[in-house]
Amino acid sequence: MGQERIDQFAACTEDHQWIHVDRERAARGPFGTTIAHGYLTLALVAATLGDVIGGRMGPGMVLNYGLDRVRFITPVKAGARIRNRVSLQAIEPKADGKTLYTMACTMEIEGEQAPALVATVLGLATG
């Protein structure tokens, strides 16, 4: 999780809180460095899901159907490496030929005991 990515997310969302973008002040703060926005980490769940499940849910497309639960557990420090551990929880065929997938996602931080976040993610596959 590079500082440049954090800065770009701050610019896109207009969330310039010092803990994310002010390196000097954050160095004196509770984490000793800047941290990623929780919503940036959450946004990366969708991006990394493609790497994990890409092509495994049929030939159609998979749409983001929503989230049932999200909890931000541990802040992601600038420079940290993260990965998404995905567990398929349920597959539910729908009457319209679509399929609802429920996945438990755990965004892990290299070298940390507790994850950055846990989320129940819903994907709707067409075709």
C-alpha positions, 0 to 999 in steps of 0.5 A, spaced: 500 500 500 504 505 497 503 512 499 502 515 492 496 510 492 493 513 498 494 520 496 491 519 490 485 516 493 485 522 498 484 526 492 479 522 489 475 522 495 477 529 498 478 526 504 485 529 506 485 527 513 492 528 516 493 521 518 493 519 511 497 524 507 501 528 512 507 524 513 511 528 518 505 529 523 503 522 522 510 520 524 508 523 531 501 520 531 499 513 534 501 509 528 508 512 526 506 513 519 501 514 515 495 509 514 490 507 508 483 510 508 479 504 510 475 505 504 481 504 500 482 498 503 475 496 502 475 498 494 481 493 493 477 487 495 473 488 489 480 489 485 483 483 488 476 478 488 478 478 480 484 475 481 482 470 486 475 468 482 476 470 475 473 466 470 471 461 476 463 463 476 461 462 468 462 465 462 458 471 463 459 477 468 459 478 475 456 484 478 457 487 485 451 486 489 453 489 495 456 487 502 452 484 508 458 486 513 464 490 513 469 491 519 475 495 519 480 491 524 487 494 523 489 500 520 494 499 513 500 502 514 503 506 508 508 501 505 505 495 507 503 489 503 496 486 503 492 480 500 485 478 500 483 471 503 477 469 500 472 463 502 466 462 498 460 461 503 454 460 499 451 459 491 444 461 490 441 460 484 436 465 482 429 464 478 432 469 472 438 465 471 443 469 475 447 466 481 448 469 487 455 468 490 456 470 498 464 470 499 467 472 506 473 476 504 479 477 509 484 483 507 490 480 511 496 485 512 503 481 511 507 481 518 500 483 522 496 478 526 489 481 525 487 483 518 485 490 515 478 488 514 473 482 514 467 483 509 461 479 506 461 480 499 455 479 494 456 477 487 451 476 482 453 472 476 449 473 469 449 467 464 
